[in-house]
Amino acid sequence: MSVVSLVCLSHMGRLLRFAWGMQIYLGMPRSGSIKGLTNNQLEEIGCQIILGNTYHLALHPGAELIDDIGGLHKFMNWKRALLTDSGGFQMVSLLQLADITEEGVTFQSPADGKPMLLTPEESIRIQNKIGADIIMALDDVVKTTITGPRIEEAMYRTLRWIDRCIAAHKRPEVQNLFGIVQGGLDPTLSYAIGGLAGGEDKDSFWRVVAQCTAALPEDKPRYVMGVGYPLDIVVCSALGADMYDSVYPTRTARFGTALVPEGVLKLTHMAMASDVRPIDSTCICMVCKNYTRAYIHCLVTKNAMGSQLLSYHNLSYMMRLSQDLHTSIIVGRFPEFVQGFLRAQFPKGDVPAWVCNAMEVAGIDISSCCAPFQSPLA
């Protein structure tokens, strides 16, 4: 689960276009909940929107029940915005249980083995009942590591399916339908801004985002699905992306890792056992104000309280990152923000080559952050 900023940069990130006054927390609630945190805590942190998993919500508690109760907002007592995915990602995560045809994708339930046919029409019907403010079109998702004719098949099928999704949408006046670009990493096809974070190398990753943001309309949000690493978010924002989602901040918290300006802090290390400092001395979240690294070290991976505290901190970190990113765009200091972020993450100047190359394309000078051998190519 991850926090992201809905901020918009210009074509290739070179000039400020506009900035959306909204921040996004995209979780993956399977039963109308976020692991380890209450809705009140999410509001304290500043989360504005949560992502719900259509496939899992349809299985349990069921779209009909959610609809009868008054929609997912009421069911989970969340007064802010909601986004639901299409269920398509399970074509990858549950590939061994899925059969994909032109009609749709048939899943074998991991719970009871019963088949479930998810067509574009059914995906939209379920999302209409769930009642999220933003809903996603069903796309034919393939792993980015796959090559060959399957990629082209997925691209054209996704285009055909979007027409079926639009026709099936019964609540366009209250639910915004987002399309998804699909096409793998093949430069001759449309690019998969909705299918990244699937194991591709970072150089391919940023080039995909750059080509998509260059071609997609500037007055519409550009949503890079499944991306949540802080470095990736900063790079993608520089390239013109606006929205992100990931389970990374809370998942990594459950393994005892905290997000800090320098990167990550592993609270499981024995060096933390006697460390009485807060996780991050610059952080003003409830956890950093009240608990030491030593205390959390005693809890992580052994006590649910540990993962809850780290999840709270990690989401607070992501909210602060997204707010700072957003503010830097508003005040016209985004390049300085990027430079400061990179100096904190890479104090020795060892900024990865893929980041240097991406920033060169984005028109942001980071030479002051890089060791001479790491400077962007002319």
C-alpha atoms as a printed R data frame, in Angstrom:
    type eleno elety resid chain resno       x       y       z
1   ATOM     1    CA   MET     A     1   0.000   0.000   0.000
2   ATOM     2    CA   SER     A     2   1.401   3.308  -0.938
3   ATOM     3    CA   VAL     A     3   0.911   6.991  -0.795
4   ATOM     4    CA   VAL     A     4   1.291   9.028  -3.905
5   ATOM     5    CA   SER     A     5   0.891  12.565  -5.016
6   ATOM     6    CA   LEU     A     6  -1.421  13.446  -7.858
7   ATOM     7    CA   VAL     A     7   0.793  16.028  -9.484
8   ATOM     8    CA   CYS     A     8   1.036  16.875 -13.133
9   ATOM     9    CA   LEU     A     9   4.097  18.001 -15.019
10  ATOM    10    CA   SER     A    10   4.339  19.197 -18.570
11  ATOM    11    CA   HIS     A    11   5.263  17.184 -21.625
12  ATOM    12    CA   MET     A    12   8.416  15.240 -20.618
13  ATOM    13    CA   GLY     A    13   8.448  17.165 -17.323
14  ATOM    14    CA   ARG     A    14  10.174  20.265 -18.782
15  ATOM    15    CA   LEU     A    15   7.631  22.944 -17.908
16  ATOM    16    CA   LEU     A    16   4.982  23.177 -15.227
17  ATOM    17    CA   ARG     A    17   1.608  22.384 -16.725
18  ATOM    18    CA   PHE     A    18  -0.580  22.359 -13.656
19  ATOM    19    CA   ALA     A    19  -0.713  20.614 -10.316
20  ATOM    20    CA   TRP     A    20  -3.650  18.636  -9.045
21  ATOM    21    CA   GLY     A    21  -4.611  19.613  -5.503
22  ATOM    22    CA   MET     A    22  -4.958  16.027  -4.405
23  ATOM    23    CA   GLN     A    23  -2.851  13.336  -2.838
24  ATOM    24    CA   ILE     A    24  -3.486   9.660  -3.228
25  ATOM    25    CA   TYR     A    25  -3.146   6.726  -0.953
26  ATOM    26    CA   LEU     A    26  -3.640   3.609  -2.987
27  ATOM    27    CA   GLY     A    27  -3.992   0.507  -0.862
28  ATOM    28    CA   MET     A    28  -5.271  -2.893  -1.829
29  ATOM    29    CA   PRO     A    29  -8.178  -3.603   0.554
30  ATOM    30    CA   ARG     A    30  -9.570  -7.075  -0.090
31  ATOM    31    CA   SER     A    31 -12.480  -6.844   2.339
32  ATOM    32    CA   GLY     A    32 -12.847  -3.120   2.801
33  ATOM    33    CA   SER     A    33  -9.831  -2.708   5.084
34  ATOM    34    CA   ILE     A    34  -6.175  -1.687   5.047
35  ATOM    35    CA   LYS     A    35  -3.792  -4.080   6.770
36  ATOM    36    CA   GLY     A    36  -2.824  -2.861  10.213
37  ATOM    37    CA   LEU     A    37  -4.349   0.631  10.099
38  ATOM    38    CA   THR     A    38  -7.739   2.151  10.853
39  ATOM    39    CA   ASN     A    39  -9.523   4.667   8.669
40  ATOM    40    CA   ASN     A    40  -8.988   7.326  11.345
41  ATOM    41    CA   GLN     A    41  -5.235   6.703  11.178
42  ATOM    42    CA   LEU     A    42  -5.281   7.013   7.399
43  ATOM    43    CA   GLU     A    43  -7.082  10.335   7.730
44  ATOM    44    CA   GLU     A    44  -4.546  11.508  10.342
45  ATOM    45    CA   ILE     A    45  -1.755  10.711   7.888
46  ATOM    46    CA   GLY     A    46  -3.557  12.688   5.198
47  ATOM    47    CA   CYS     A    47  -4.611   9.948   2.797
48  ATOM    48    CA   GLN     A    48  -7.200  11.151   0.315
49  ATOM    49    CA   ILE     A    49  -8.006   8.068  -1.752
50  ATOM    50    CA   ILE     A    50  -7.794   4.297  -1.389
51  ATOM    51    CA   LEU     A    51  -7.596   1.660  -4.099
52  ATOM    52    CA   GLY     A    52  -9.796  -1.419  -3.799
53  ATOM    53    CA   ASN     A    53  -9.127  -4.734  -5.515
54  ATOM    54    CA   THR     A    54 -12.148  -5.535  -7.684
55  ATOM    55    CA   TYR     A    55 -11.357  -9.232  -8.009
56  ATOM    56    CA   HIS     A    56 -11.025  -9.838  -4.276
57  ATOM    57    CA   LEU     A    57 -13.942  -7.595  -3.314
58  ATOM    58    CA   ALA     A    58 -16.152  -9.466  -5.796
59  ATOM    59    CA   LEU     A    59 -15.201 -12.752  -4.146
60  ATOM    60    CA   HIS     A    60 -15.568 -11.457  -0.597
61  ATOM    61    CA   PRO     A    61 -17.732  -9.864   0.685
62  ATOM    62    CA   GLY     A    62 -19.306  -9.647  -2.799
63  ATOM    63    CA   ALA     A    63 -20.366  -6.744  -5.015
64  ATOM    64    CA   GLU     A    64 -24.059  -7.333  -4.393
65  ATOM    65    CA   LEU     A    65 -23.673  -7.094  -0.613
66  ATOM    66    CA   ILE     A    66 -21.575  -3.945  -0.926
67  ATOM    67    CA   ASP     A    67 -24.201  -2.437  -3.254
68  ATOM    68    CA   ASP     A    68 -27.063  -3.364  -0.901
69  ATOM    69    CA   ILE     A    69 -25.305  -1.647   1.996
70  ATOM    70    CA   GLY     A    70 -24.824   1.517  -0.032
71  ATOM    71    CA   GLY     A    71 -21.453   1.110  -1.725
72  ATOM    72    CA   LEU     A    72 -17.901   0.608  -0.538
73  ATOM    73    CA   HIS     A    73 -17.643   4.116   0.953
74  ATOM    74    CA   LYS     A    74 -20.431   3.313   3.411
75  ATOM    75    CA   PHE     A    75 -19.445  -0.341   3.875
76  ATOM    76    CA   MET     A    76 -15.947   0.546   5.084
77  ATOM    77    CA   ASN     A    77 -16.892   3.967   6.526
78  ATOM    78    CA   TRP     A    78 -14.490   5.850   4.256
79  ATOM    79    CA   LYS     A    79 -15.689   9.373   3.481
80  ATOM    80    CA   ARG     A    80 -12.901  10.236   1.066
81  ATOM    81    CA   ALA     A    81 -12.287   9.040  -2.485
82  ATOM    82    CA   LEU     A    82 -12.019   5.456  -3.717
83  ATOM    83    CA   LEU     A    83 -10.481   3.913  -6.829
84  ATOM    84    CA   THR     A    84 -11.008   0.329  -7.940
85  ATOM    85    CA   ASP     A    85  -8.826  -1.625 -10.344
86  ATOM    86    CA   SER     A    86 -10.456  -3.722 -13.038
87  ATOM    87    CA   GLY     A    87  -9.467  -7.139 -11.726
88  ATOM    88    CA   GLY     A    88  -7.156  -7.536 -14.704
89  ATOM    89    CA   PHE     A    89  -3.949  -7.681 -12.675
90  ATOM    90    CA   GLN     A    90  -4.961 -11.140 -11.490
91  ATOM    91    CA   MET     A    91  -4.286 -12.326 -15.042
92  ATOM    92    CA   VAL     A    92  -0.639 -12.039 -14.009
93  ATOM    93    CA   SER     A    93  -0.718 -12.744 -10.280
94  ATOM    94    CA   LEU     A    94  -3.069 -15.725 -10.715
95  ATOM    95    CA   LEU     A    95  -1.921 -16.725 -14.201
96  ATOM    96    CA   GLN     A    96  -1.828 -20.405 -13.327
97  ATOM    97    CA   LEU     A    97  -5.519 -20.143 -12.379
98  ATOM    98    CA   ALA     A    98  -6.631 -18.060 -15.387
99  ATOM    99    CA   ASP     A    99  -7.782 -18.768 -18.941
100 ATOM   100    CA   ILE     A   100  -7.783 -15.675 -21.189
101 ATOM   101    CA   THR     A   101  -9.971 -15.462 -24.314
102 ATOM   102    CA   GLU     A   102 -11.582 -12.691 -26.355
103 ATOM   103    CA   GLU     A   103 -14.682 -12.958 -24.162
104 ATOM   104    CA   GLY     A   104 -12.761 -12.299 -20.967
105 ATOM   105    CA   VAL     A   105 -10.679 -14.098 -18.388
106 ATOM   106    CA   THR     A   106 -11.885 -17.115 -16.424
107 ATOM   107    CA   PHE     A   107 -10.315 -17.484 -12.990
108 ATOM   108    CA   GLN     A   108 -10.317 -20.533 -10.819
109 ATOM   109    CA   SER     A   109 -10.967 -19.210  -7.339
110 ATOM   110    CA   PRO     A   110  -7.944 -19.769  -5.065
111 ATOM   111    CA   ALA     A   111 -10.424 -20.167  -2.204
112 ATOM   112    CA   ASP     A   112 -12.863 -22.830  -3.422
113 ATOM   113    CA   GLY     A   113 -11.788 -23.676  -6.983
114 ATOM   114    CA   LYS     A   114 -15.002 -22.346  -8.566
115 ATOM   115    CA   PRO     A   115 -14.663 -20.644 -11.971
116 ATOM   116    CA   MET     A   116 -15.314 -16.916 -12.313
117 ATOM   117    CA   LEU     A   117 -15.611 -15.293 -15.748
118 ATOM   118    CA   LEU     A   118 -14.498 -11.670 -15.726
119 ATOM   119    CA   THR     A   119 -15.483  -9.937 -18.954
120 ATOM   120    CA   PRO     A   120 -15.105  -6.202 -19.615
121 ATOM   121    CA   GLU     A   121 -18.855  -5.883 -19.023
122 ATOM   122    CA   GLU     A   122 -18.725  -7.835 -15.758
123 ATOM   123    CA   SER     A   123 -15.738  -5.861 -14.500
124 ATOM   124    CA   ILE     A   124 -17.607  -2.592 -15.040
125 ATOM   125    CA   ARG     A   125 -20.829  -4.024 -13.552
126 ATOM   126    CA   ILE     A   126 -18.960  -5.022 -10.388
127 ATOM   127    CA   GLN     A   127 -17.213  -1.657 -10.149
128 ATOM   128    CA   ASN     A   128 -20.508   0.170 -10.666
129 ATOM   129    CA   LYS     A   129 -21.900  -1.741  -7.684
130 ATOM   130    CA   ILE     A   130 -18.825  -1.163  -5.532
131 ATOM   131    CA   GLY     A   131 -19.258   2.538  -6.239
132 ATOM   132    CA   ALA     A   132 -15.683   3.867  -6.389
133 ATOM   133    CA   ASP     A   133 -15.105   7.395  -7.653
134 ATOM   134    CA   ILE     A   134 -12.549   6.192 -10.225
135 ATOM   135    CA   ILE     A   135 -12.891   2.839 -11.968
136 ATOM   136    CA   MET     A   136 -10.505   1.121 -14.369
137 ATOM   137    CA   ALA     A   137 -11.204  -0.513 -17.716
138 ATOM   138    CA   LEU     A   138 -10.356  -4.208 -17.998
139 ATOM   139    CA   ASP     A   139  -7.134  -4.707 -19.951
140 ATOM   140    CA   ASP     A   140  -5.372  -7.823 -21.175
141 ATOM   141    CA   VAL     A   141  -2.422  -7.789 -18.781
142 ATOM   142    CA   VAL     A   142   0.830  -9.548 -19.631
143 ATOM   143    CA   LYS     A   143   4.139  -9.619 -17.806
144 ATOM   144    CA   THR     A   144   6.635  -7.088 -19.075
145 ATOM   145    CA   THR     A   145   9.218  -9.857 -19.318
146 ATOM   146    CA   ILE     A   146   7.176 -11.613 -22.017
147 ATOM   147    CA   THR     A   147   8.090 -11.067 -25.681
148 ATOM   148    CA   GLY     A   148   6.626 -12.116 -29.021
149 ATOM   149    CA   PRO     A   149   3.107 -12.097 -30.530
150 ATOM   150    CA   ARG     A   150   1.370 -12.305 -27.127
151 ATOM   151    CA   ILE     A   151   2.277  -8.642 -26.517
152 ATOM   152    CA   GLU     A   152   0.639  -7.453 -29.732
153 ATOM   153    CA   GLU     A   153  -2.404  -9.616 -29.003
154 ATOM   154    CA   ALA     A   154  -2.750  -7.977 -25.566
155 ATOM   155    CA   MET     A   155  -2.491  -4.482 -27.031
156 ATOM   156    CA   TYR     A   156  -5.224  -4.950 -29.630
157 ATOM   157    CA   ARG     A   157  -7.467  -6.872 -27.236
158 ATOM   158    CA   THR     A   158  -7.148  -4.086 -24.670
159 ATOM   159    CA   LEU     A   159  -8.279  -1.592 -27.328
160 ATOM   160    CA   ARG     A   160 -11.296  -3.755 -28.172
161 ATOM   161    CA   TRP     A   161 -12.145  -4.238 -24.504
162 ATOM   162    CA   ILE     A   162 -12.137  -0.505 -23.732
163 ATOM   163    CA   ASP     A   163 -15.015  -0.027 -26.176
164 ATOM   164    CA   ARG     A   164 -16.957  -2.748 -24.363
165 ATOM   165    CA   CYS     A   165 -16.151  -1.132 -20.993
166 ATOM   166    CA   ILE     A   166 -17.406   2.263 -22.154
167 ATOM   167    CA   ALA     A   167 -20.624   0.722 -23.471
168 ATOM   168    CA   ALA     A   168 -21.189  -1.176 -20.205
169 ATOM   169    CA   HIS     A   169 -20.591   1.808 -17.894
170 ATOM   170    CA   LYS     A   170 -23.934   2.691 -16.268
171 ATOM   171    CA   ARG     A   171 -22.805   5.480 -13.909
172 ATOM   172    CA   PRO     A   172 -20.594   7.826 -15.951
173 ATOM   173    CA   GLU     A   173 -22.005  10.873 -14.175
174 ATOM   174    CA   VAL     A   174 -20.581   9.800 -10.780
175 ATOM   175    CA   GLN     A   175 -17.772   7.372 -11.639
176 ATOM   176    CA   ASN     A   176 -14.758   8.314 -13.766
177 ATOM   177    CA   LEU     A   177 -13.661   5.516 -16.104
178 ATOM   178    CA   PHE     A   178  -9.906   5.359 -16.783
179 ATOM   179    CA   GLY     A   179  -8.518   3.531 -19.783
180 ATOM   180    CA   ILE     A   180  -5.225   1.628 -19.638
181 ATOM   181    CA   VAL     A   181  -2.396   1.651 -22.168
182 ATOM   182    CA   GLN     A   182  -1.079  -1.858 -22.803
183 ATOM   183    CA   GLY     A   183   1.671  -3.115 -25.076
184 ATOM   184    CA   GLY     A   184   4.609  -4.459 -23.116
185 ATOM   185    CA   LEU     A   185   8.092  -3.126 -23.818
186 ATOM   186    CA   ASP     A   186   7.941  -3.373 -27.608
187 ATOM   187    CA   PRO     A   187   8.753   0.102 -28.995
188 ATOM   188    CA   THR     A   188   6.671  -0.537 -32.108
189 ATOM   189    CA   LEU     A   189   3.529  -1.052 -30.025
190 ATOM   190    CA   SER     A   190   1.749   1.190 -27.575
191 ATOM   191    CA   TYR     A   191   3.424   1.163 -24.218
192 ATOM   192    CA   ALA     A   192   2.272  -0.471 -21.018
193 ATOM   193    CA   ILE     A   193   1.921   2.370 -18.550
194 ATOM   194    CA   GLY     A   194  -0.689   0.129 -16.931
195 ATOM   195    CA   GLY     A   195   1.515  -2.950 -16.909
196 ATOM   196    CA   LEU     A   196   4.870  -1.983 -15.427
197 ATOM   197    CA   ALA     A   197   6.574  -3.097 -12.186
198 ATOM   198    CA   GLY     A   198   6.550  -6.617 -13.549
199 ATOM   199    CA   GLY     A   199  10.233  -7.449 -13.396
200 ATOM   200    CA   GLU     A   200  11.490  -5.333 -16.295
201 ATOM   201    CA   ASP     A   201  14.877  -3.632 -16.042
202 ATOM   202    CA   LYS     A   202  14.922  -0.019 -14.867
203 ATOM   203    CA   ASP     A   203  16.225   1.341 -18.149
204 ATOM   204    CA   SER     A   204  13.219  -0.117 -19.970
205 ATOM   205    CA   PHE     A   205  10.929   1.047 -17.162
206 ATOM   206    CA   TRP     A   206  11.719   4.746 -17.409
207 ATOM   207    CA   ARG     A   207  11.714   4.746 -21.209
208 ATOM   208    CA   VAL     A   208   8.211   3.242 -21.181
209 ATOM   209    CA   VAL     A   209   6.974   5.976 -18.861
210 ATOM   210    CA   ALA     A   210   8.670   8.692 -20.910
211 ATOM   211    CA   GLN     A   211   7.133   7.540 -24.187
212 ATOM   212    CA   CYS     A   212   3.677   7.174 -22.646
213 ATOM   213    CA   THR     A   213   3.643  10.577 -20.967
214 ATOM   214    CA   ALA     A   214   4.900  12.183 -24.175
215 ATOM   215    CA   ALA     A   215   1.959  10.765 -26.132
216 ATOM   216    CA   LEU     A   216  -0.887  10.841 -23.605
217 ATOM   217    CA   PRO     A   217  -3.090  13.963 -23.281
218 ATOM   218    CA   GLU     A   218  -1.633  16.645 -21.030
219 ATOM   219    CA   ASP     A   219  -5.026  17.587 -19.547
220 ATOM   220    CA   LYS     A   220  -5.683  14.061 -18.227
221 ATOM   221    CA   PRO     A   221  -4.048  12.260 -15.275
222 ATOM   222    CA   ARG     A   222  -1.316   9.779 -16.227
223 ATOM   223    CA   TYR     A   223  -1.499   6.774 -13.886
224 ATOM   224    CA   VAL     A   224   1.531   4.473 -13.638
225 ATOM   225    CA   MET     A   225  -0.046   1.428 -12.037
226 ATOM   226    CA   GLY     A   226   1.792  -0.727  -9.535
227 ATOM   227    CA   VAL     A   227   4.675   1.707  -8.930
228 ATOM   228    CA   GLY     A   228   5.457   2.765  -5.360
229 ATOM   229    CA   TYR     A   229   9.194   2.984  -4.671
230 ATOM   230    CA   PRO     A   230   9.985   6.590  -3.679
231 ATOM   231    CA   LEU     A   231  12.791   6.861  -6.249
232 ATOM   232    CA   ASP     A   232  10.522   5.545  -9.006
233 ATOM   233    CA   ILE     A   233   7.799   8.023  -8.075
234 ATOM   234    CA   VAL     A   234  10.176  10.981  -8.204
235 ATOM   235    CA   VAL     A   235  11.595   9.872 -11.562
236 ATOM   236    CA   CYS     A   236   8.176   9.186 -13.081
237 ATOM   237    CA   SER     A   237   6.862  12.540 -11.857
238 ATOM   238    CA   ALA     A   238   9.782  14.256 -13.554
239 ATOM   239    CA   LEU     A   239   8.826  12.435 -16.746
240 ATOM   240    CA   GLY     A   240   5.223  13.668 -16.511
241 ATOM   241    CA   ALA     A   241   3.351  10.948 -14.593
242 ATOM   242    CA   ASP     A   242   0.681  11.869 -12.047
243 ATOM   243    CA   MET     A   243  -0.621   8.836 -10.142
244 ATOM   244    CA   TYR     A   244   0.832   5.661  -8.657
245 ATOM   245    CA   ASP     A   245  -0.150   2.720  -6.491
246 ATOM   246    CA   SER     A   246   1.779   0.021  -4.660
247 ATOM   247    CA   VAL     A   247   1.691  -2.233  -1.611
248 ATOM   248    CA   TYR     A   248   5.381  -1.520  -1.001
249 ATOM   249    CA   PRO     A   249   5.283   0.830   2.038
250 ATOM   250    CA   THR     A   250   3.097  -1.415   4.193
251 ATOM   251    CA   ARG     A   251   4.444  -4.692   2.860
252 ATOM   252    CA   THR     A   252   8.024  -3.663   3.597
253 ATOM   253    CA   ALA     A   253   6.879  -2.480   7.037
254 ATOM   254    CA   ARG     A   254   5.722  -5.993   7.849
255 ATOM   255    CA   PHE     A   255   9.273  -7.164   7.196
256 ATOM   256    CA   GLY     A   256  10.697  -4.571   9.575
257 ATOM   257    CA   THR     A   257  11.860  -1.929   7.089
258 ATOM   258    CA   ALA     A   258  11.251   1.799   7.491
259 ATOM   259    CA   LEU     A   259  11.338   4.404   4.728
260 ATOM   260    CA   VAL     A   260  13.652   7.328   5.467
261 ATOM   261    CA   PRO     A   261  15.123  10.171   3.369
262 ATOM   262    CA   GLU     A   262  18.344   8.185   2.955
263 ATOM   263    CA   GLY     A   263  16.457   5.172   1.564
264 ATOM   264    CA   VAL     A   264  15.507   2.388   3.973
265 ATOM   265    CA   LEU     A   265  16.261   1.556   7.597
266 ATOM   266    CA   LYS     A   266  16.107  -2.112   8.607
267 ATOM   267    CA   LEU     A   267  14.777  -2.227  12.154
268 ATOM   268    CA   THR     A   268  15.525  -5.958  12.367
269 ATOM   269    CA   HIS     A   269  19.288  -5.353  12.521
270 ATOM   270    CA   MET     A   270  20.881  -5.912  15.919
271 ATOM   271    CA   ALA     A   271  22.359  -2.410  15.810
272 ATOM   272    CA   MET     A   272  18.796  -1.134  16.352
273 ATOM   273    CA   ALA     A   273  18.396  -3.007  19.657
274 ATOM   274    CA   SER     A   274  19.910  -0.196  21.738
275 ATOM   275    CA   ASP     A   275  19.273   2.761  19.445
276 ATOM   276    CA   VAL     A   276  17.107   5.280  21.305
277 ATOM   277    CA   ARG     A   277  16.684   7.639  18.352
278 ATOM   278    CA   PRO     A   278  13.396   7.910  16.444
279 ATOM   279    CA   ILE     A   279  13.152   6.179  13.073
280 ATOM   280    CA   ASP     A   280  13.671   9.544  11.354
281 ATOM   281    CA   SER     A   281  14.631  12.674  13.277
282 ATOM   282    CA   THR     A   282  13.085  14.865  10.547
283 ATOM   283    CA   CYS     A   283   9.719  13.087  10.651
284 ATOM   284    CA   ILE     A   284   6.847  14.504  12.727
285 ATOM   285    CA   CYS     A   285   4.588  11.447  12.568
286 ATOM   286    CA   MET     A   286   3.099   9.920  15.713
287 ATOM   287    CA   VAL     A   287   5.548   7.020  15.623
288 ATOM   288    CA   CYS     A   288   8.689   9.135  15.389
289 ATOM   289    CA   LYS     A   289   7.406  11.433  18.143
290 ATOM   290    CA   ASN     A   290   6.713   8.627  20.601
291 ATOM   291    CA   TYR     A   291   8.796   5.513  19.903
292 ATOM   292    CA   THR     A   292  12.465   4.622  19.563
293 ATOM   293    CA   ARG     A   293  14.178   2.373  17.086
294 ATOM   294    CA   ALA     A   294  15.019   0.042  19.984
295 ATOM   295    CA   TYR     A   295  11.357  -0.354  20.938
296 ATOM   296    CA   ILE     A   296  10.245  -1.076  17.397
297 ATOM   297    CA   HIS     A   297  13.173  -3.488  16.979
298 ATOM   298    CA   CYS     A   298  11.699  -5.541  19.830
299 ATOM   299    CA   LEU     A   299   8.365  -5.752  18.027
300 ATOM   300    CA   VAL     A   300   9.063  -6.083  14.313
301 ATOM   301    CA   THR     A   301   8.231  -9.466  12.752
302 ATOM   302    CA   LYS     A   302   7.159 -10.730  16.199
303 ATOM   303    CA   ASN     A   303   4.260  -8.517  17.222
304 ATOM   304    CA   ALA     A   304   1.470  -6.981  15.137
305 ATOM   305    CA   MET     A   305   2.113  -3.671  16.888
306 ATOM   306    CA   GLY     A   306   5.508  -3.477  15.198
307 ATOM   307    CA   SER     A   307   4.155  -3.720  11.664
308 ATOM   308    CA   GLN     A   308   1.365  -1.297  12.546
309 ATOM   309    CA   LEU     A   309   3.792   1.334  13.807
310 ATOM   310    CA   LEU     A   310   6.083   0.911  10.803
311 ATOM   311    CA   SER     A   311   3.143   1.002   8.397
312 ATOM   312    CA   TYR     A   312   1.977   4.252   9.975
313 ATOM   313    CA   HIS     A   313   5.448   5.757   9.656
314 ATOM   314    CA   ASN     A   314   6.005   4.529   6.099
315 ATOM   315    CA   LEU     A   315   2.709   5.951   4.909
316 ATOM   316    CA   SER     A   316   3.472   9.207   6.716
317 ATOM   317    CA   TYR     A   317   6.807   9.309   4.907
318 ATOM   318    CA   MET     A   318   5.114   8.762   1.553
319 ATOM   319    CA   MET     A   319   2.511  11.421   2.264
320 ATOM   320    CA   ARG     A   320   5.225  13.918   3.179
321 ATOM   321    CA   LEU     A   321   7.207  12.992   0.066
322 ATOM   322    CA   SER     A   322   4.179  13.467  -2.145
323 ATOM   323    CA   GLN     A   323   3.237  16.741  -0.482
324 ATOM   324    CA   ASP     A   324   6.768  18.099  -0.819
325 ATOM   325    CA   LEU     A   325   6.833  16.972  -4.447
326 ATOM   326    CA   HIS     A   326   3.492  18.654  -5.083
327 ATOM   327    CA   THR     A   327   4.515  21.889  -3.349
328 ATOM   328    CA   SER     A   328   7.788  22.061  -5.259
329 ATOM   329    CA   ILE     A   329   5.838  22.049  -8.512
330 ATOM   330    CA   ILE     A   330   3.417  24.718  -7.313
331 ATOM   331    CA   VAL     A   331   6.234  27.068  -6.328
332 ATOM   332    CA   GLY     A   332   8.361  26.284  -9.381
333 ATOM   333    CA   ARG     A   333  11.200  24.512  -7.555
334 ATOM   334    CA   PHE     A   334  10.745  20.940  -8.738
335 ATOM   335    CA   PRO     A   335  14.315  20.569 -10.104
336 ATOM   336    CA   GLU     A   336  15.685  21.642  -6.696
337 ATOM   337    CA   PHE     A   337  13.408  19.105  -5.019
338 ATOM   338    CA   VAL     A   338  14.739  16.327  -7.244
339 ATOM   339    CA   GLN     A   339  18.315  17.351  -6.548
340 ATOM   340    CA   GLY     A   340  17.748  17.360  -2.785
341 ATOM   341    CA   PHE     A   341  16.012  13.999  -2.900
342 ATOM   342    CA   LEU     A   342  18.875  12.426  -4.847
343 ATOM   343    CA   ARG     A   343  21.555  13.912  -2.580
344 ATOM   344    CA   ALA     A   344  19.840  12.341   0.442
345 ATOM   345    CA   GLN     A   345  19.446   8.953  -1.268
346 ATOM   346    CA   PHE     A   346  22.902   8.896  -2.851
347 ATOM   347    CA   PRO     A   347  25.279  10.975  -0.682
348 ATOM   348    CA   LYS     A   348  28.326   9.448  -2.402
349 ATOM   349    CA   GLY     A   349  27.099  10.601  -5.802
350 ATOM   350    CA   ASP     A   350  26.445   7.062  -7.034
351 ATOM   351    CA   VAL     A   351  23.114   7.910  -8.661
352 ATOM   352    CA   PRO     A   352  22.123   4.965 -10.892
353 ATOM   353    CA   ALA     A   353  22.769   5.465 -14.586
354 ATOM   354    CA   TRP     A   354  19.101   4.890 -15.423
355 ATOM   355    CA   VAL     A   355  18.104   7.780 -13.145
356 ATOM   356    CA   CYS     A   356  20.734  10.043 -14.735
357 ATOM   357    CA   ASN     A   357  19.486   9.187 -18.213
358 ATOM   358    CA   ALA     A   358  15.839   9.696 -17.234
359 ATOM   359    CA   MET     A   359  16.586  13.102 -15.716
360 ATOM   360    CA   GLU     A   360  18.446  14.136 -18.860
361 ATOM   361    CA   VAL     A   361  15.343  13.353 -20.915
362 ATOM   362    CA   ALA     A   362  13.189  15.169 -18.339
363 ATOM   363    CA   GLY     A   363  15.394  18.245 -18.672
364 ATOM   364    CA   ILE     A   364  16.518  18.287 -15.022
365 ATOM   365    CA   ASP     A   365  20.192  18.925 -14.311
366 ATOM   366    CA   ILE     A   366  21.397  16.563 -11.565
367 ATOM   367    CA   SER     A   367  25.118  16.843 -12.283
368 ATOM   368    CA   SER     A   368  25.671  18.331  -8.821
369 ATOM   369    CA   CYS     A   369  24.279  15.120  -7.297
370 ATOM   370    CA   CYS     A   370  26.471  12.726  -9.263
371 ATOM   371    CA   ALA     A   371  30.079  11.646  -9.053
372 ATOM   372    CA   PRO     A   372  31.860  12.592 -12.299
373 ATOM   373    CA   PHE     A   373  31.620   9.084 -13.703
374 ATOM   374    CA   GLN     A   374  27.896   9.005 -12.968
375 ATOM   375    CA   SER     A   375  27.009  12.308 -14.635
376 ATOM   376    CA   PRO     A   376  24.337  12.165 -17.374
377 ATOM   377    CA   LEU     A   377  25.659  11.659 -20.859
378 ATOM   378    CA   ALA     A   378  25.849  14.735 -23.089
